[in-house]
Amino acid sequence: MDAQQFDEARARRRRNVIIASIIAALILAWVAYHMRNYPERHAADKFLSALKHQDNEGAYGIWFRDPAWKQHPAKYSNYTFNDFYQDWGPAGEWGKINSYSVDCSYSTNTGVIVQATVNHRAQHAYIWVDKSDKTLHPSPNEVECGNWFGWLTE
């Protein structure tokens, strides 16, 4: 019986393909994990961008995910535009927003808490984005981010 000759080049190629496949799978898993909150982070980014450009009415529409909110303002009587303007307008807690950055996010069962730095302040803004309809709310909780592990997992 003739045994098949060991092909060193073929074994090396096979090993390299397996290693490359494992590395690609790990990178793909990291990217998928990192992007899991992208829609919610994007909603918060659009909201803060509208405020930065002093489009308070547009920001209110983003808050409720209803750009046509003016056609039915009674629908939002629990949080009117005047209340929103007092909270997020130039005289609100954050003042006129000149700069912002969406720092990190934390996913829960029903929503995502997004942390943002506004006007380079040490205190952060926390926005709750509902996963089901992408409406925004004040966050009931804060998230801790900024360490290397947070960067790696965010």
N, C-alpha and C positions, 0 to 999 in steps of 0.2 A: 504494500500500500504506500502510495506516495502522499506524503503530507504536503499541504499547500505551504509555499514559502512565505515567511513573515515579511510583509511589506511595510517597512519602517515609515516611508513617506505617507502611505495611506493611513496608518495609525496616527501619525502626527496631525494630518489634516482633520481626521475625525475628532481628535482631542481638541484642536483649535475651534472647530465648529461647535462642539459642545460648550466650551468655555465662552465663546462669543454669544451663543444663544442664552446662556445663563446671565451674562452681563446685560444683554439687551432686555431680557425679561425683568431684571432688577431695575434698570433705568425706566422702562415702560411702567412698571408698578409705582415707582417713585413719582413719575410725572402724573399718572392717573390720581394718585393720592394727593399730590400737591394741587391739582386742578379741581378737586372734588367740590370746593366751595366757590369756584369761579363765577357762576351766575349771581350768587349773593354778593360777592365782593364787587362785582361789576355794577350791581344795582346801587350799592353804597357809594361807589366811585362816581357814578352818574349823578347821584343826589348831591354829593359834595361839590362836584364840578358845576352844577347848576347854581348852587349857592355862591360859589367863587365868582361866577359870572353875573351875580346879582339877579338871576332869574328865579325869584322867589316863587312865582306862580308855577313855573315849570318844576321846581323842586317839590312843591306841594303835590303836583300831579305824579311825580315819581314816588313820593312818600306813600301815596295810596294806589300807585300803579294805575292811574286813571288820568290820561292827559286831557280828557274832556270833562274834568271835574266842575268847570264853571257852568256847564249845562244842567247840573243837578247838585248844587252845593248843599242842599238839605240832606243828602245822603251822608254827608260827613259832619253832621251837627255835633257829634261827640268831640271832634277836634277841628274847629273851624279854621279858616285861613288866617283870621286875626290871631287866634291862639298860636298857630304855627309860626306866624311872623314874629310874635313876641318871643317865642322860643329860639327860632333860627335866624331871625332877621338881624340887621346891624346892631340893634340894641339888646339882642339876646345874650345868652350865656357865652357864646363863642365870638360875639362881635362880628365885624365884617370879616369874612373869610378871604384871606389873601393867598394862603397856601394850605395844602393838606397832603397827606399821604395815607393810603390804606396800608396799615402795618401788618395785621394778621387777622385770622378768623378762627372761630371755634365752632364746630358743628354739634348740634344737639339733635334730638329726635325730630323736632318740628321746625327748627330754625337754625340760623347761623348768627353768632355774635361777631360783629366786625369791629375791630379796633382801628381808630384813625387818629393821627396826629394833626391837629388843626393849628395853624399859625405858629408852628414850632413851640407850642406850649408843652410843659411837662405833663400836665393833666391831659388825658386822652378822651376822645369822644367814643362812646360805645353805641352801636346801632344794631338792633335786632332785625334781621331780614327773615321773613316767613318763607319757608321752603316751598309751600304749596302755591302761593300767589305772588311772591316777591314784594309784598308790601313791607314797609319799614315801620319800626316802632322804637321808642326808647328802650334800651336794653335793661332788663332787670338785673343782669350780672355783668361783671367785668371779666376780661381774659388777661392772662399773663403771657406776654411774649417778649421777644427781644434777645433771648439767649441762643446759643448755637444750636441747641436741640430744637428750639422753636423754629429756627430758620430751616433746619433740615426737614422737619415734619410739616412745615408750612410750604 
